[in-house]
Amino acid sequence: MSVEFAKLHGAGNDYIAIDGRGIDRDWGALSKEMSLLAFGVGSDGIVLVQDSEVAQIRMRVYNPDGSEAEMSGNGIRLFAKFVIDRKIALPGDDGLTVETGGGVRTVWPTMEGDKMIAAKVAMGEPTFVPAEIPVDTAQTGDLDVIKKYPIQAGDRELLVTCLAVGNPHAVVVMEESVEDFPLVEVGPHVESHKLFPNRINFEIVNVINRSKIRARIFERGAGETMSSGTGSTASASAARAHGLVDDVVDVVVDGGVLRISWDETGEAFLEGPAVEVFTGVWPD
């Protein structure tokens, strides 16, 4: 059975969107095939539309290695554009509610005519509680939070700050230029470190000033990506937890700039673009 799809990107983080309602197939295997650059469409994974009983619509996210992710901040913006532009689900006065593996999230679209061009996403309140990330607390002991915790990654010792924003992250705020850091070589060591039972996303960060940071991102199951919504949220949240930034932060990533902010309750919000590149049909 052939599959219709759309290719979209948000600040260079690209996903294939598919309306999977009523279709039963191995979506992880399809993500592996379609995500390949030379032999497939090329992407950072699939965002899949399904019906929801707890929100207006449900999003599932599959990585290029076929594994399923809990949440994607860029992915949910692209997902929202896909469903709104095609009128699969439309936002109300309070936005579009989306069920994800990391909980129900709200998306507020920016429209140009009848097309969505950008969005703000409620990312939830970041948690630094080790068991909620998760981190193997048998190794860390009775630490309430994992901040600047030393781990060995290949031939490097890194001071990681761990948190979850619907999915798990380890962030290193460093003095060394992130441009010179060997992320592709070190990233797999962090992603699969024994401290992280479900593997982890890895970000390296330079603080430019109190309203801007530079981040590079190594996504679990995908490798280095040009941007990541949850990765940018985690990067800014880690810098904020260390008192290095204020409550509105622009995150400069390889694919552009994403804005992270927090409200008085501690919930984080992500703002960024959503662009449809092309549509197609994947043959079976």
C-alpha positions as CSV (number, residue, x, y, z in Angstrom):
1,M,0.0,0.0,0.0
2,S,1.5,3.3,-1.1
3,V,1.7,6.2,1.4
4,E,1.1,9.9,0.8
5,F,3.5,12.2,2.7
6,A,4.7,15.7,3.1
7,K,8.3,16.8,3.8
8,L,8.6,19.7,6.2
9,H,11.3,21.5,8.2
10,G,11.5,23.8,11.2
11,A,14.8,25.7,11.4
12,G,16.4,22.8,9.4
13,N,15.0,20.0,11.5
14,D,13.1,18.0,8.9
15,Y,10.3,15.5,9.3
16,I,8.1,13.5,7.0
17,A,4.4,13.9,8.0
18,I,2.0,11.1,7.3
19,D,-1.7,10.7,7.9
20,G,-1.8,7.3,9.5
21,R,-5.4,7.3,10.7
22,G,-6.9,3.9,10.1
23,I,-3.6,2.4,8.7
24,D,-1.9,-0.5,10.4
25,R,1.7,-1.0,9.5
26,D,5.3,-1.1,11.0
27,W,5.9,2.7,11.2
28,G,9.3,2.3,12.7
29,A,10.5,0.2,9.7
30,L,9.0,2.8,7.3
31,S,10.8,5.6,9.1
32,K,14.1,3.8,8.7
33,E,13.5,3.4,5.0
34,M,12.1,6.9,4.3
35,S,14.7,8.8,6.4
36,L,17.7,7.6,4.4
37,L,19.3,10.4,2.4
38,A,20.5,8.4,-0.6
39,F,17.8,5.8,-0.9
40,G,14.8,7.4,0.8
41,V,13.3,10.9,1.2
42,G,15.8,12.0,3.8
43,S,14.6,13.3,7.2
44,D,15.1,13.4,10.9
45,G,12.2,11.0,11.2
46,I,8.4,10.7,10.8
47,V,5.6,12.5,12.5
48,L,2.5,10.4,12.3
49,V,-1.2,11.5,12.6
50,Q,-3.5,9.3,14.6
51,D,-6.8,9.8,16.3
52,S,-6.8,10.7,20.0
53,E,-9.3,10.2,22.9
54,V,-7.7,12.9,25.1
55,A,-6.8,15.7,22.6
56,Q,-7.9,17.0,19.2
57,I,-5.3,14.8,17.5
58,R,-2.4,12.5,18.3
59,M,1.2,12.7,17.2
60,R,3.6,9.8,17.2
61,V,7.3,10.4,16.4
62,Y,9.6,7.9,14.9
63,N,13.4,8.4,14.6
64,P,15.5,7.5,11.6
65,D,16.7,4.3,13.4
66,G,13.1,3.2,13.7
67,S,12.8,3.8,17.5
68,E,9.8,5.8,18.8
69,A,10.4,9.1,20.6
70,E,8.1,10.6,23.2
71,M,8.1,14.1,21.9
72,S,9.6,16.5,19.4
73,G,9.3,20.3,19.7
74,N,10.1,21.0,16.1
75,G,8.2,17.9,15.0
76,I,5.0,19.0,16.8
77,R,5.1,22.4,15.0
78,L,5.5,20.6,11.6
79,F,2.8,18.1,12.6
80,A,0.5,21.0,13.5
81,K,1.1,22.7,10.1
82,F,0.3,19.4,8.4
83,V,-3.0,18.8,10.1
84,I,-4.1,22.5,10.2
85,D,-3.3,23.2,6.5
86,R,-5.1,20.0,5.5
87,K,-8.0,20.7,7.9
88,I,-7.5,17.4,9.6
89,A,-7.8,19.3,12.9
90,L,-8.2,23.0,13.5
91,P,-7.2,25.1,16.4
92,G,-9.8,26.7,18.7
93,D,-9.5,29.9,20.7
94,D,-7.1,28.0,23.1
95,G,-5.0,26.6,20.3
96,L,-4.6,23.0,19.0
97,T,-4.3,20.3,21.5
98,V,-2.0,17.4,20.6
99,E,-1.5,14.1,22.4
100,T,2.1,13.0,22.5
101,G,4.1,10.4,24.2
102,G,5.3,13.1,26.6
103,G,1.7,14.3,27.4
104,V,-0.8,16.6,25.9
105,R,0.7,19.7,24.3
106,T,-1.0,22.9,23.0
107,V,0.1,24.6,19.8
108,W,-0.8,28.2,18.9
109,P,-0.3,28.7,15.2
110,T,0.7,31.8,13.3
111,M,-1.3,31.9,10.1
112,E,-0.7,33.6,6.8
113,G,-4.0,33.3,4.9
114,D,-5.1,29.7,5.4
115,K,-1.6,28.3,5.9
116,M,0.4,28.0,9.1
117,I,3.9,29.6,8.9
118,A,5.0,29.4,12.5
119,A,3.8,28.4,16.0
120,K,4.3,28.6,19.7
121,V,4.2,25.3,21.6
122,A,3.6,24.7,25.3
123,M,6.4,22.4,26.2
124,G,5.4,21.7,29.8
125,E,7.6,22.4,32.8
126,P,11.1,20.9,32.5
127,T,11.8,18.4,35.2
128,F,15.2,17.8,36.7
129,V,14.1,14.9,38.9
130,P,16.4,12.0,38.1
131,A,13.7,9.3,38.2
132,E,11.5,11.3,35.8
133,I,14.3,11.8,33.1
134,P,15.2,8.9,33.7
135,V,18.7,8.6,35.1
136,D,20.0,5.5,36.8
137,T,20.0,6.7,40.4
138,A,21.8,3.5,41.6
139,Q,24.9,5.1,40.1
140,T,24.4,8.7,41.1
141,G,23.2,8.1,44.7
142,D,20.7,10.3,46.4
143,L,21.2,13.4,44.3
144,D,18.0,15.5,44.0
145,V,19.2,16.8,40.7
146,I,21.9,15.9,38.2
147,K,23.7,19.2,37.6
148,K,27.3,19.4,36.3
149,Y,27.6,15.7,37.0
150,P,30.9,14.2,35.7
151,I,30.6,11.4,33.2
152,Q,33.2,9.8,30.9
153,A,32.3,9.9,27.2
154,G,35.1,8.4,25.1
155,D,38.3,10.2,26.0
156,R,36.5,13.2,27.5
157,E,35.1,14.0,30.9
158,L,31.9,16.0,30.6
159,L,29.9,17.8,33.3
160,V,26.3,17.1,32.3
161,T,23.0,18.7,33.5
162,C,20.1,16.3,33.0
163,L,16.5,17.1,32.5
164,A,13.4,16.0,30.7
165,V,11.1,18.1,28.5
166,G,8.8,15.3,27.4
167,N,12.0,13.3,26.5
168,P,15.4,13.0,28.2
169,H,18.3,15.4,27.7
170,A,21.9,15.8,28.9
171,V,23.3,19.3,28.5
172,V,26.8,20.5,28.8
173,V,27.2,24.3,29.2
174,M,30.9,24.9,28.3
175,E,33.5,27.5,27.9
176,E,35.1,25.7,24.9
177,S,33.6,26.8,21.6
178,V,30.8,24.4,20.5
179,E,32.0,24.9,17.0
180,D,35.2,23.1,17.8
181,F,33.7,20.3,19.8
182,P,33.8,16.8,18.2
183,L,30.0,16.2,18.7
184,V,29.7,13.5,16.1
185,E,32.4,11.4,17.8
186,V,31.4,12.1,21.4
187,G,27.6,12.1,21.0
188,P,27.2,8.3,20.7
189,H,29.1,7.8,23.9
190,V,26.7,10.1,25.8
191,E,23.6,8.9,24.1
192,S,24.3,5.3,25.1
193,H,26.0,6.0,28.5
194,K,25.1,3.5,31.2
195,L,23.7,6.3,33.3
196,F,20.7,6.6,30.9
197,P,18.5,3.5,30.7
198,N,16.4,4.9,27.8
199,R,19.4,6.5,26.0
200,I,19.4,10.3,25.9
201,N,19.6,13.4,23.7
202,F,22.8,15.4,24.1
203,E,23.3,19.2,23.7
204,I,26.4,21.4,24.0
205,V,25.9,25.1,24.8
206,N,27.8,28.3,24.8
207,V,26.2,31.3,26.6
208,I,26.5,34.4,24.4
209,N,24.7,36.7,26.8
210,R,21.6,36.6,29.1
211,S,19.2,36.4,26.1
212,K,21.1,34.3,23.6
213,I,22.9,31.0,23.6
214,R,24.5,28.8,20.9
215,A,23.7,25.1,20.9
216,R,24.6,22.0,18.9
217,I,22.4,19.0,19.2
218,F,22.9,15.2,19.0
219,E,19.5,13.5,19.0
220,R,18.9,10.1,20.3
221,G,18.3,7.8,17.3
222,A,19.2,10.5,14.7
223,G,22.7,11.8,15.4
224,E,23.6,15.5,15.0
225,T,20.7,17.6,13.7
226,M,20.5,21.2,12.5
227,S,18.0,22.0,15.2
228,S,15.7,20.4,17.8
229,G,12.8,22.0,19.6
230,T,13.1,19.8,22.7
231,G,16.9,20.1,22.5
232,S,16.7,23.9,22.3
233,T,14.3,24.0,25.2
234,A,16.5,21.7,27.3
235,S,19.6,23.8,26.4
236,A,18.0,27.0,27.5
237,S,16.4,25.4,30.6
238,A,19.8,24.1,31.7
239,A,21.4,27.5,31.2
240,R,18.5,29.1,33.2
241,A,18.8,26.5,36.0
242,H,22.5,27.6,36.4
243,G,21.4,31.3,36.5
244,L,23.1,32.2,33.2
245,V,20.1,33.5,31.2
246,D,16.9,35.4,31.7
247,D,13.3,34.3,30.9
248,V,13.3,34.8,27.2
249,V,16.2,33.2,25.3
250,D,17.0,32.9,21.6
251,V,18.7,29.6,20.8
252,V,21.0,29.8,17.8
253,V,21.2,26.4,16.2
254,D,22.7,25.3,12.8
255,G,19.3,25.6,11.1
256,G,18.3,29.0,12.4
257,V,17.0,30.5,15.7
258,L,14.3,29.2,18.1
259,R,12.9,31.2,21.0
260,I,12.4,29.7,24.4
261,S,10.4,31.5,27.2
262,W,8.9,30.6,30.6
263,D,5.8,31.7,32.4
264,E,5.4,32.4,36.1
265,T,4.5,28.7,36.7
266,G,7.8,27.5,35.2
267,E,6.3,26.1,32.0
268,A,8.5,26.5,28.9
269,F,7.3,27.7,25.5
270,L,9.0,27.2,22.1
271,E,8.5,29.4,19.1
272,G,9.8,28.8,15.6
273,P,8.9,28.5,11.9
274,A,7.2,25.6,10.0
275,V,7.8,25.2,6.3
276,E,6.4,22.6,3.9
277,V,9.0,21.6,1.3
278,F,7.2,19.1,-1.0
279,T,4.7,16.3,-1.1
280,G,5.0,12.8,-2.5
281,V,3.9,9.2,-2.6
282,W,6.0,6.4,-1.1
283,P,5.5,3.2,-3.1
284,D,5.3,-0.2,-1.6
